[in-house]
Amino acid sequence: MRVYPDDLGRPAAEPEHEACAQASPVTIVVCSSCRLRSEPEADPRPGSLLARATASAAEEASDLVEVRQVACLGNCKRGLSAVMMRDGCWSYVFGELDVSNAPDLIAGAELFARSTDGFMPFRARPESLKRGLIARVPTFDSLKEIP
């Protein structure tokens, strides 16, 4: 039986994928159609503003962070949303964000990009990424050994 690492400060096991053993790029995908349910339909949508602010913040970040946007992540009840993905590593879904959290997304992505176990360290994350975590999504490779 293989024990999988978690990101709650416990010692990490070997990375699941070679790409996770060294720094590698992280893609942040921001939902551009997001808005708070209490907000009126207006353009530009708050999600679009978050996507722009995150892309702008990424200009000053390392070359390990890329920002993209999609029309809908399907997390509408949890406000503005974003996903962080890294090849061969688990992905992270965040909600309850606002436009001011763009630098937090970049800081979290840089932590994730430099992680050698393929997980984003929990304690080092900005507060908005601690309280706004919706899910960690496993890789297909990590599921192969689970019956």
Helices and strands as residue ranges (DSSP letters): G 18-21, E 26-31, H 46-58, E 65-70, G 76-78, E 80-86, E 91-97, G 99-101, H 102-114, H 127-131, E 133-137, H 140-143
